[in-house]
Amino acid sequence: MGAIPSPEYNQSKILPQKLALWVGIGSMVMMFAAFTSAYVVRRSAGNWLEFKLPDIFFLNTVVIVMSSVTLHYAYTSFKKGKEKWYKGLLIATFLLGILFVVLQYKGWQAMTDIGATFTVNPSSSFIYVISGIHAAHVLGGIAALIVAMVHAFVLPFRPTARRRQRFELVCQYWHFVDVLWIYLIGFFLTQS
């Protein structure tokens, strides 16, 4: 017969979903580190078109930071049992996420308008690819927000431990894509 785990073991056990999320985040960090490293190496090889990043990308940064703030307050409202604030802030986060993707597309259009198309030079190609893959991750976060909204509006409001843990996973992922965008925009600024 096996030994019964001690209470300390049960309290410090990490949820499998949280572990999976953090492994996924770790792999995304490595992927974007590889992209930005390749950007630096390719830039030093020459034949590099210098251009100013369109201002819409900075507006985009404000939008994604605001979405993290609204999601944080949605989570704290959920934990405090403030149902209306929780639901309203969750909707606001979702709308800001959609706005981020729309503005990202507008940013790509602005790049095309200044002649920095996807195929004109590796410098613009890198920005399209890196920001496009980030936008795909934001769309994944939007899908998670949709699931969170279904839970918020379909299920009876009960801030149980299990629902809190699920919502916490959504928050952690969303904050990660926010911090990742801040890193990427800072990276692009220092490289131009």
N, C-alpha and C positions, 0 to 999 in steps of 0.2 A: 504494500500500500504506500502511495506517495505521501510526502510531507505536505501538510496544510500550510499555504503561504501565510506569512505574518501580515498583520494589518498594515505595517509600514510598506510592504511590497504592493499591496492593493492600492494604497493611496498614491504611490509614485508611478504607477503604471501609466504609460502613455497610450492614448487611444490609437488604434490602428489607423483610423482615418486621418488623425493629426500627423502620424508618422508618414503616411503616404503623401499627405500634402507637403510636408517639409522635405521629403525626398524629391518630390516634383519641383518644388521651389529651388532646391539645390541644383537640379539638372538645368533649370531655366537660367539660373545665375551663371552656370558654366557655359551654356549656349551663348548668352549675351556677352559674356567675357570673351568668348572666342570670336564673336562678330566684331566687337570693338577692337580686339587685338589685330584681327585681319584688316580692319579699317586703317589702323596706324601703320601696319607693315605695307599695305598697298599704297598708302599716301606717300610714304618715303620713297617709293619706286619711281615717282615722277608721273607725268601725264595726268595731272590732277587739276580739275576745274575748281577754282575757288569761287564761292558765291555766298551771299548772305542768306541765312535761313529765314524763310518768311515769318513775319510777326505772328501769324495765326498759331504757330506752334507754341508761342509763349502764352497766348490766351488759352490754348489747350491745356497747358500746365496748370494754370489757375483753376480750370474746370475740374481736372482730375484731383487736385488737392482739395477742392471744395467737396468733391464726392466722398473723399476719405473722411472729411470732417462730418458730413451728414451721416455717413454709415456708422462712425464711432458713436455719435449721439443717438442713432437708432438703436444701437446695441445697448448703450447705457439705459435708454428709455425702456427697452425690453426687460432688462434685469430689474429695473425699479417698478415694473408693472404699469408703466404709462403707455397704454395701448395706442391711443390716438397719435401721440408723438412718435412712437415706434413705427407705426404704419406710414405716417406722413413722411418721416425722414427716410424710410426705406424707398418710398416712391421717388422722393427727391434724388436719392442716390442713383436709382435706376435711370431717371431722366438725364442726370448729369453724365452717366456712363454713355448713354446714347449720344448725347451732345458731344462728348469727347470723340467718339468714332466719326461723327459727321464732320467735326472740325478737323480731324485727321485727314479725311478725304479732301476737305477744302484746302488744307495745307499742301497736299500733293498736287492739287490743281494749281495753286499759287506757284509751286516749284516749276510746273510745266509752263506756266505763263512767262516765267523769267528765262526759259530755255533750258532749265535743269530737268530734262526728261529722264525717264528710266534708263534709256540706252545711250544718252549723249556722252556720258563719262562715268568712270567707276565711282567718283565722288558722290554723284547724285544717286547712282544705283544702290550704293550702300545705305543711304538715308531711306530710300524707298523700302528696301528689304528689311532693315532693322526696325524702322517705325511700323512697317506692315506686319511683321511678326509680333511686335508688341500689341498692335491693334487686335490681332487674332486672339492674343491672351486676354485682352480687355473684353472681347466678345465672349470668351469662356467665362469671365467674371460676370458678365451681364446674364448669361444663362444661369449661373448660380444665384444671382439676384432674383431672377424670375422664380426659381424654385423657392427661395426665401419668401417672396411675395405670395406665392400660392399657399405656403404654410401660414403666413400672416393673415390672409384674408379668407381662407377656406376652413382651416382648423380653428376650433375655439381657442381664444387667447388664454394660454397657460404657460407662464415662464418656467417650464420644467427644466431640470438639469440636461436632459437629452436634447431638447430644442435649443437651449442655450449653447450647448456644445456644437450643434450643427451650425447655428448662426455665427458662432465664433470662428469656425472654419471659413465661412464665406468672408467674414471680416478680415481674417489674416491674409487670405488670397488677394482680396481687393486692395488692402494696404500694400501688399507686395508689388502689385502691378503699378500702383501709385509711385512708390519709392523707385521702382525700376525706371519709370518714365522720367522722374527727376534726374536720376543718374544719366540716362540717355541724352536728355536735353542739355545737361551740363557738359557731357562728353562732346556733343556736337559743337557747343559754344567754344570750348577750349581748343578744338581742332580747327576752327575756322579762322 
